[in-house]
Amino acid sequence: MTPEAVIHIGRKAVETVLLTSAPMLLAAMVIGLLISIFQAATQINEQTMTFIPKIVAVFVTLLIFGPWIMSLLVTFTTEIILQIATVGQ
């Protein structure tokens, strides 16, 4: 296996991780920002107020993007398994 192939696999792995985690991270970030703005406007400084909306937002985002994430992971895994057969050649 050439160094270029290893770098390609590593790049695809990092790309896949970023793509699969991005929807949930963005949802949590937007909800956190909105709650922070609300807390600043109302001067409510309750730290636990952000947890439940973030958890709900991440769960809903996972339900919405779940099939796409699964298809992305299956495609990546299939490519990796197919490349295993060519390692010895």
Buried (B, 14 or more C-beta within 10 A) or exposed (E): EEEEEEEEBEEEEEEBEEBBEEBBEEBBEEBBEEBEEEBEEEEEEEEEEBEEBBEEBBEEBEEEBEEEBEEBBEEBEEEEEEEEEEEEE
